[in-house]
Amino acid sequence: MNEDVLAMKPGRDLDIKVALEVMGYIWITHLIHFSEEMTVKWLGSQADLEKAQGAFVQVKPEKVYALKLRDRFDEAVPHYSTEMTDAQQIVARMKAKGFSLNDISHPEAICKEALIKSAD
C-alpha cells in the first residue's frame, strides 16, 4: 500500500485518492435515473448533497463500479497534489483528526503522507 502511494505522480489520480480517503469526498449520483445520461456518478462532499435537497444521493459502495463517470466527474476536487493552497486543506484536516505531518512544504508530499497516515 505505502509503495503504491509513494509511486503515484502528482495529478488528478492522486488528488482523487486524497479526496476519497482523507478529505471525506463521496461518490454522488442522481436520486432517480430517468435516462442513460442520469446513470452517472461524480465526486462531491456531504455539503453538496445537502445543497441538492434530495435530488442527489450517495452511491452505495456496491454500486460505485456499476455507474459511469460523469463528464468532469472530478471538477469539485481541489488540486491537492499540485497547488499549495489546496494542500493546506489536507494539513488542517489531518490536524483536526489528531495527526501532524512532517513535510508540509510540498503539495505532493503532503498528499502522500496524509494517505499513509490515514491508512494506518
C-alpha positions in Angstrom: 0.0 0.0 0.0 2.6 2.6 1.0 4.7 1.7 -2.0 1.7 2.3 -4.3 1.0 5.7 -2.7 4.7 6.7 -2.9 4.9 5.7 -6.6 1.9 8.0 -7.5 2.7 11.1 -9.5 1.1 14.5 -8.8 -2.1 15.0 -10.7 -5.7 14.1 -10.7 -5.4 10.4 -9.7 -3.5 11.4 -6.5 -6.0 14.3 -5.9 -9.0 11.9 -6.2 -7.4 9.3 -3.9 -6.8 12.0 -1.3 -10.3 13.4 -1.7 -11.9 10.0 -1.1 -9.5 8.6 1.6 -8.5 11.7 3.5 -10.9 14.6 2.8 -14.2 12.8 3.1 -15.4 13.1 -0.5 -18.1 10.7 -1.7 -19.5 9.3 -4.9 -22.8 11.0 -5.8 -25.5 10.2 -8.3 -29.0 11.4 -9.2 -31.7 10.1 -7.0 -33.8 8.9 -10.0 -32.3 7.6 -13.2 -34.8 8.6 -15.9 -32.3 8.2 -18.7 -28.9 6.9 -19.6 -27.4 10.4 -19.0 -28.5 10.3 -15.4 -26.9 6.9 -14.6 -23.6 8.6 -13.8 -21.5 9.3 -10.7 -19.2 12.1 -9.7 -17.2 13.2 -6.6 -18.6 15.6 -4.1 -19.0 16.3 -0.4 -21.7 15.9 2.1 -22.3 19.6 1.7 -23.1 19.1 -2.0 -25.7 16.5 -1.0 -27.3 18.9 1.4 -27.4 21.7 -1.2 -29.1 19.3 -3.7 -32.0 18.9 -1.2 -32.7 15.3 -2.1 -32.1 15.4 -5.8 -28.7 13.6 -5.4 -27.8 10.6 -3.2 -24.6 9.0 -2.1 -23.7 6.0 -4.2 -23.7 2.8 -2.2 -20.3 1.1 -2.2 -21.6 -2.0 -4.1 -23.0 0.3 -6.9 -19.9 2.5 -7.4 -18.5 0.4 -10.3 -21.9 -0.1 -12.0 -22.2 3.7 -12.8 -20.4 5.5 -15.5 -18.3 8.6 -14.7 -20.0 11.9 -15.5 -18.0 14.3 -17.7 -15.8 16.3 -15.4 -16.7 14.0 -12.6 -13.8 15.4 -10.5 -14.4 19.1 -11.0 -15.3 19.6 -7.3 -12.0 18.0 -6.2 -9.2 20.6 -5.4 -5.8 20.2 -6.9 -4.3 18.9 -3.7 -1.1 17.4 -5.2 -0.1 20.4 -7.2 -1.4 23.6 -5.5 -0.1 24.5 -2.1 -3.3 26.4 -1.1 -5.3 23.3 -1.8 -2.8 21.1 0.0 -3.1 23.3 3.2 -6.7 22.0 3.5 -5.2 18.5 4.0 -2.9 19.8 6.7 -5.9 21.3 8.5 -7.9 18.1 8.1 -5.2 15.9 9.4 -4.6 18.2 12.4 -8.3 18.1 13.2 -8.0 14.3 13.2 -5.1 14.4 15.6 -2.3 13.8 13.1 0.7 16.0 12.3 2.5 15.9 9.0 6.3 16.0 8.8 6.7 17.7 5.4 4.3 20.5 4.8 6.3 22.3 2.2 5.3 20.4 -0.9 1.8 19.5 -2.0 2.8 16.1 -3.3 4.5 15.2 0.0 1.5 16.4 2.0 -0.8 14.2 0.0 1.3 11.1 0.3 2.0 11.4 4.0 -1.7 12.1 4.7 -2.7 9.0 2.7 -0.2 6.8 4.5 -1.2 8.1 8.0 -4.9 7.8 7.2 -4.5 4.2 6.2 -2.7 3.2 9.4 
